[in-house]
């Protein structure tokens, strides 16, 4: 029976949508990880969505029969697509969370690292929290930033000139070698303050949460409340999104944070800063694996803004910026260094070695013991840096020195505590009845001594003194100015209130003998970061031969000389950063298929294959710096070809891999 005035029952027809009268085409980056779909797709903007569908907002679109998320990149009058365009399904939020400057940066980073734009934008834009978007933001502080005392930069050659350039809005790019004991968070905050006074924004990157806390406090002290935000994953998703919105809404001129803040949006960016750029935490572990330093340098180039790369040590990449003239050097004068550098001495100068040859193999040489005892008697804490955590991470036969291996999987045997039995670090099996396959010996000795065992030994060497450890399980931030011994792994050294009276650098061979391109550079960075915590009237004892180049650079506190020397050696060997490399990793068949599909630029060197984990293999591709863009484009094209063919076996691409071995 038909009801008068009503249409027959059935599925209701959707209302007809009309495109917007102006700029009806929306170009959208759809969240599709496939390389052959790495391009914007055009959709129509309905008249009802015209106001909300602005560049930078989140949208939902119909793609390949499914509803998918995306970011609206721009609006246009026409489309090059000859077929019929679909409408945007909906605008998720009118919040514009992608700045045009960040969108250009993301595209450049994707091209540089042979990646997809959607992958880079996933790193740049955090997940949405609707409740946070609807909350009323706090009021923006009024008034100008008070003038700050900038005398801390006066001790550096070109330091004051750098600040004047920032305040005047001129482009200034510098590599800053901080002097020992420097309040580097305060210096960075001062550079940010003068940039903001000049009407520009600032992005500051540090490696970890401890450094972020120090910079956060310095920014509050110099800028005042409410003029900066600190982006850190530890803050929680909602709070981190709230701080991100404060930046994207341009309510704060300064953003500080860890690696992910490299894409932080700020209005009229005028300065990017990265501290201790050699730290491996700056390498993004997700595709396309960009390095924060390179992202900031790319950002400075695209935006035409200033850049500051600071640290106690200097990387080869920073040295190359100086040699090419892209950046200028900011270093302390020799008079300032003489006032601030503690007395540094290698154990090779210990006179005890001449009288007792056995002292050369002592864990704590007499020179180090005497310096530590003098510091403790003077009421100052002592810092002991050891390369490895744990108790005895690696052991060997006490009779023939053959490395102790698990009889089941051949993994290294370690000891977790004084009363524990040897345990495999790979499979976890205990080997209480271990016997050496070479000589039959049943006693083990330490091959590598960890932080916990070192603390145990120092407790016997300095009875009655408080022994503390700082490492992965518990990282100390600060310690009071009182007698104590702190055993720390690299990167976990606390800051003493009045500086350490003595810094001991033990087991240096474990750092210097690593099979890594950056072994010497990383050793120099770790030593300088620890030695910088010593008091000017204190001492630094390095258990190493004084003739080594790393030790010589430490003795003279000359990271620039060491970086120049390292870069010269890499130039001879055509190693990064002089040349550019790419790693291609996968199964043998997948890598071979990939290389067949890749149209590599002329002059590309194919190195390998070498074994990789999980029964895979790895090739390295090397080109000159001038052909890096061509190589990245060729690799992305090859990935797109395999993606379009729906190749079953994946291949991992990584430009500028962190390790070559």
HUWO-V415210 format. One record per residue. N is the residue number from 0. OMEGA is omega in whole degrees, 0 to 359 (NA if undefined). Layout:
# HUWO-V415210
n=N omega=OMEGA
n=N omega=OMEGA
This chain:
# HUWO-V415210
n=0 omega=183
n=1 omega=179
n=2 omega=180
n=3 omega=177
n=4 omega=180
n=5 omega=178
n=6 omega=177
n=7 omega=180
n=8 omega=182
n=9 omega=182
n=10 omega=182
n=11 omega=179
n=12 omega=178
n=13 omega=178
n=14 omega=182
n=15 omega=181
n=16 omega=178
n=17 omega=178
n=18 omega=179
n=19 omega=183
n=20 omega=183
n=21 omega=182
n=22 omega=186
n=23 omega=184
n=24 omega=177
n=25 omega=175
n=26 omega=190
n=27 omega=169
n=28 omega=182
n=29 omega=182
n=30 omega=178
n=31 omega=185
n=32 omega=185
n=33 omega=184
n=34 omega=182
n=35 omega=176
n=36 omega=181
n=37 omega=177
n=38 omega=176
n=39 omega=177
n=40 omega=184
n=41 omega=176
n=42 omega=176
n=43 omega=176
n=44 omega=178
n=45 omega=181
n=46 omega=180
n=47 omega=179
n=48 omega=188
n=49 omega=184
n=50 omega=184
n=51 omega=186
n=52 omega=179
n=53 omega=178
n=54 omega=179
n=55 omega=182
n=56 omega=175
n=57 omega=179
n=58 omega=171
n=59 omega=183
n=60 omega=174
n=61 omega=183
n=62 omega=180
n=63 omega=177
n=64 omega=181
n=65 omega=174
n=66 omega=183
n=67 omega=179
n=68 omega=178
n=69 omega=177
n=70 omega=180
n=71 omega=184
n=72 omega=181
n=73 omega=175
n=74 omega=182
n=75 omega=179
n=76 omega=185
n=77 omega=179
n=78 omega=176
n=79 omega=179
n=80 omega=184
n=81 omega=181
n=82 omega=181
n=83 omega=180
n=84 omega=174
n=85 omega=177
n=86 omega=167
n=87 omega=178
n=88 omega=175
n=89 omega=171
n=90 omega=184
n=91 omega=182
n=92 omega=178
n=93 omega=179
n=94 omega=181
n=95 omega=188
n=96 omega=178
n=97 omega=177
n=98 omega=176
n=99 omega=179
n=100 omega=179
n=101 omega=178
n=102 omega=177
n=103 omega=178
n=104 omega=181
n=105 omega=178
n=106 omega=180
n=107 omega=179
n=108 omega=178
n=109 omega=180
n=110 omega=183
n=111 omega=185
n=112 omega=177
n=113 omega=183
n=114 omega=180
n=115 omega=178
n=116 omega=182
n=117 omega=178
n=118 omega=179
n=119 omega=179
n=120 omega=176
n=121 omega=175
n=122 omega=187
n=123 omega=187
n=124 omega=181
n=125 omega=177
n=126 omega=184
n=127 omega=170
n=128 omega=186
n=129 omega=181
n=130 omega=179
n=131 omega=179
n=132 omega=184
n=133 omega=181
n=134 omega=179
n=135 omega=181
n=136 omega=178
n=137 omega=181
n=138 omega=178
n=139 omega=180
n=140 omega=179
n=141 omega=179
n=142 omega=180
n=143 omega=175
n=144 omega=181
n=145 omega=177
n=146 omega=182
n=147 omega=176
n=148 omega=186
n=149 omega=181
n=150 omega=180
n=151 omega=179
n=152 omega=183
n=153 omega=180
n=154 omega=182
n=155 omega=174
n=156 omega=181
n=157 omega=180
n=158 omega=180
n=159 omega=179
n=160 omega=178
n=161 omega=180
n=162 omega=178
n=163 omega=178
n=164 omega=179
n=165 omega=182
n=166 omega=180
n=167 omega=180
n=168 omega=178
n=169 omega=180
n=170 omega=179
n=171 omega=181
n=172 omega=189
n=173 omega=169
n=174 omega=189
n=175 omega=174
n=176 omega=184
n=177 omega=178
n=178 omega=181
n=179 omega=178
n=180 omega=184
n=181 omega=171
n=182 omega=186
n=183 omega=174
n=184 omega=178
n=185 omega=180
n=186 omega=179
n=187 omega=179
n=188 omega=178
n=189 omega=177
n=190 omega=177
n=191 omega=183
n=192 omega=181
n=193 omega=176
n=194 omega=179
n=195 omega=177
n=196 omega=176
n=197 omega=176
n=198 omega=181
n=199 omega=180
n=200 omega=186
n=201 omega=171
n=202 omega=182
n=203 omega=178
n=204 omega=170
n=205 omega=190
n=206 omega=188
n=207 omega=185
n=208 omega=180
n=209 omega=177
n=210 omega=179
n=211 omega=179
n=212 omega=180
n=213 omega=179
n=214 omega=178
n=215 omega=179
n=216 omega=180
n=217 omega=178
n=218 omega=178
n=219 omega=181
n=220 omega=185
n=221 omega=184
n=222 omega=188
n=223 omega=182
n=224 omega=169
n=225 omega=181
n=226 omega=176
n=227 omega=173
n=228 omega=178
n=229 omega=180
n=230 omega=182
n=231 omega=181
n=232 omega=181
n=233 omega=180
n=234 omega=182
n=235 omega=185
n=236 omega=183
n=237 omega=182
n=238 omega=178
n=239 omega=178
n=240 omega=177
n=241 omega=179
n=242 omega=177
n=243 omega=179
n=244 omega=177
n=245 omega=178
n=246 omega=183
n=247 omega=175
n=248 omega=178
n=249 omega=176
n=250 omega=178
n=251 omega=181
n=252 omega=186
n=253 omega=175
n=254 omega=173
n=255 omega=181
n=256 omega=175
n=257 omega=193
n=258 omega=186
n=259 omega=181
n=260 omega=179
n=261 omega=178
n=262 omega=185
n=263 omega=179
n=264 omega=172
n=265 omega=181
n=266 omega=175
n=267 omega=184
n=268 omega=182
n=269 omega=183
n=270 omega=170
n=271 omega=184
n=272 omega=171
n=273 omega=180
n=274 omega=177
n=275 omega=188
n=276 omega=178
n=277 omega=180
n=278 omega=183
n=279 omega=177
n=280 omega=179
n=281 omega=179
n=282 omega=181
n=283 omega=181
n=284 omega=181
n=285 omega=182
n=286 omega=4
n=287 omega=173
n=288 omega=179
n=289 omega=174
n=290 omega=186
n=291 omega=180
n=292 omega=181
n=293 omega=177
n=294 omega=180
n=295 omega=178
n=296 omega=175
n=297 omega=179
n=298 omega=179
n=299 omega=181
n=300 omega=182
n=301 omega=184
n=302 omega=182
n=303 omega=183
n=304 omega=181
n=305 omega=180
n=306 omega=178
n=307 omega=176
n=308 omega=187
n=309 omega=177
n=310 omega=173
n=311 omega=178
n=312 omega=181
n=313 omega=179
n=314 omega=176
n=315 omega=179
n=316 omega=178
n=317 omega=179
n=318 omega=179
n=319 omega=176
n=320 omega=178
n=321 omega=183
n=322 omega=178
n=323 omega=180
n=324 omega=180
n=325 omega=180
n=326 omega=177
n=327 omega=185
n=328 omega=171
n=329 omega=181
n=330 omega=177
n=331 omega=176
n=332 omega=181
n=333 omega=178
n=334 omega=179
n=335 omega=180
n=336 omega=179
n=337 omega=180
n=338 omega=190
n=339 omega=185
n=340 omega=175
n=341 omega=178
n=342 omega=183
n=343 omega=184
n=344 omega=174
n=345 omega=181
n=346 omega=174
n=347 omega=178
n=348 omega=182
n=349 omega=179
n=350 omega=179
n=351 omega=182
n=352 omega=180
n=353 omega=182
n=354 omega=185
n=355 omega=180
n=356 omega=179
n=357 omega=179
n=358 omega=180
n=359 omega=181
n=360 omega=181
n=361 omega=179
n=362 omega=178
n=363 omega=182
n=364 omega=184
n=365 omega=179
n=366 omega=178
n=367 omega=180
n=368 omega=180
n=369 omega=179
n=370 omega=178
n=371 omega=180
n=372 omega=179
n=373 omega=179
n=374 omega=180
n=375 omega=178
n=376 omega=177
n=377 omega=177
n=378 omega=183
n=379 omega=177
n=380 omega=180
n=381 omega=177
n=382 omega=177
n=383 omega=180
n=384 omega=175
n=385 omega=187
n=386 omega=189
n=387 omega=176
n=388 omega=178
n=389 omega=184
n=390 omega=172
n=391 omega=184
n=392 omega=182
n=393 omega=182
n=394 omega=178
n=395 omega=177
n=396 omega=181
n=397 omega=184
n=398 omega=187
n=399 omega=177
n=400 omega=175
n=401 omega=180
n=402 omega=180
n=403 omega=183
n=404 omega=179
n=405 omega=179
n=406 omega=182
n=407 omega=186
n=408 omega=180
n=409 omega=175
n=410 omega=181
n=411 omega=177
n=412 omega=177
n=413 omega=179
n=414 omega=185
n=415 omega=181
n=416 omega=185
n=417 omega=183
n=418 omega=183
n=419 omega=177
n=420 omega=178
n=421 omega=182
n=422 omega=179
n=423 omega=179
n=424 omega=178
n=425 omega=185
n=426 omega=177
n=427 omega=180
n=428 omega=177
n=429 omega=179
n=430 omega=182
n=431 omega=182
n=432 omega=184
n=433 omega=171
n=434 omega=184
n=435 omega=179
n=436 omega=182
n=437 omega=185
n=438 omega=180
n=439 omega=179
n=440 omega=183
n=441 omega=179
n=442 omega=180
n=443 omega=174
n=444 omega=181
n=445 omega=168
n=446 omega=177
n=447 omega=180
n=448 omega=182
n=449 omega=184
n=450 omega=182
n=451 omega=178
n=452 omega=177
n=453 omega=178
n=454 omega=178
n=455 omega=179
n=456 omega=180
n=457 omega=176
n=458 omega=176
n=459 omega=181
n=460 omega=181
n=461 omega=181
n=462 omega=179
n=463 omega=180
n=464 omega=178
n=465 omega=178
n=466 omega=180
n=467 omega=178
n=468 omega=178
n=469 omega=182
n=470 omega=186
n=471 omega=184
n=472 omega=179
n=473 omega=181
n=474 omega=178
n=475 omega=179
n=476 omega=178
n=477 omega=173
n=478 omega=182
n=479 omega=180
n=480 omega=179
n=481 omega=183
n=482 omega=177
n=483 omega=176
n=484 omega=179
n=485 omega=176
n=486 omega=186
n=487 omega=170
n=488 omega=182
n=489 omega=181
n=490 omega=181
n=491 omega=180
n=492 omega=177
n=493 omega=176
n=494 omega=177
n=495 omega=184
n=496 omega=180
n=497 omega=180
n=498 omega=178
n=499 omega=177
n=500 omega=180
n=501 omega=175
n=502 omega=179
n=503 omega=178
n=504 omega=186
n=505 omega=174
n=506 omega=183
n=507 omega=179
n=508 omega=181
n=509 omega=177
n=510 omega=187
n=511 omega=185
n=512 omega=178
n=513 omega=178
n=514 omega=184
n=515 omega=179
n=516 omega=185
n=517 omega=183
n=518 omega=181
n=519 omega=179
n=520 omega=180
n=521 omega=176
n=522 omega=179
n=523 omega=180
n=524 omega=182
n=525 omega=179
n=526 omega=182
n=527 omega=179
n=528 omega=178
n=529 omega=182
n=530 omega=179
n=531 omega=181
n=532 omega=181
n=533 omega=175
n=534 omega=177
n=535 omega=178
n=536 omega=180
n=537 omega=182
n=538 omega=175
n=539 omega=180
n=540 omega=179
n=541 omega=182
n=542 omega=182
n=543 omega=178
n=544 omega=183
n=545 omega=181
n=546 omega=180
n=547 omega=181
n=548 omega=179
n=549 omega=179
n=550 omega=178
n=551 omega=178
n=552 omega=178
n=553 omega=181
n=554 omega=182
n=555 omega=187
n=556 omega=184
n=557 omega=180
n=558 omega=179
n=559 omega=178
n=560 omega=181
n=561 omega=180
n=562 omega=178
n=563 omega=179
n=564 omega=179
n=565 omega=182
n=566 omega=178
n=567 omega=178
n=568 omega=179
n=569 omega=177
n=570 omega=179
n=571 omega=183
n=572 omega=184
n=573 omega=175
n=574 omega=176
n=575 omega=5
n=576 omega=179
n=577 omega=174
n=578 omega=177
n=579 omega=182
n=580 omega=175
n=581 omega=177
n=582 omega=177
n=583 omega=187
n=584 omega=177
n=585 omega=175
n=586 omega=183
n=587 omega=181
n=588 omega=182
n=589 omega=180
n=590 omega=178
n=591 omega=178
n=592 omega=181
n=593 omega=182
n=594 omega=175
n=595 omega=181
n=596 omega=185
n=597 omega=174
n=598 omega=186
n=599 omega=179
n=600 omega=179
n=601 omega=178
n=602 omega=179
n=603 omega=175
n=604 omega=178
n=605 omega=183
n=606 omega=179
n=607 omega=7
n=608 omega=173
n=609 omega=180
n=610 omega=176
n=611 omega=181
n=612 omega=176
n=613 omega=176
n=614 omega=176
n=615 omega=175
n=616 omega=187
n=617 omega=172
n=618 omega=172
n=619 omega=178
n=620 omega=184
n=621 omega=177
n=622 omega=174
n=623 omega=181
n=624 omega=181
n=625 omega=181
n=626 omega=181
n=627 omega=179
n=628 omega=178
n=629 omega=180
n=630 omega=179
n=631 omega=179
n=632 omega=180
n=633 omega=180
n=634 omega=179
n=635 omega=177
n=636 omega=179
n=637 omega=176
n=638 omega=179
n=639 omega=178
n=640 omega=180
n=641 omega=178
n=642 omega=178
n=643 omega=178
n=644 omega=182
n=645 omega=178
n=646 omega=187
n=647 omega=185
n=648 omega=183
n=649 omega=176
n=650 omega=178
n=651 omega=177
n=652 omega=178
n=653 omega=174
n=654 omega=180
n=655 omega=181
n=656 omega=183
n=657 omega=179
n=658 omega=180
n=659 omega=185
n=660 omega=NA
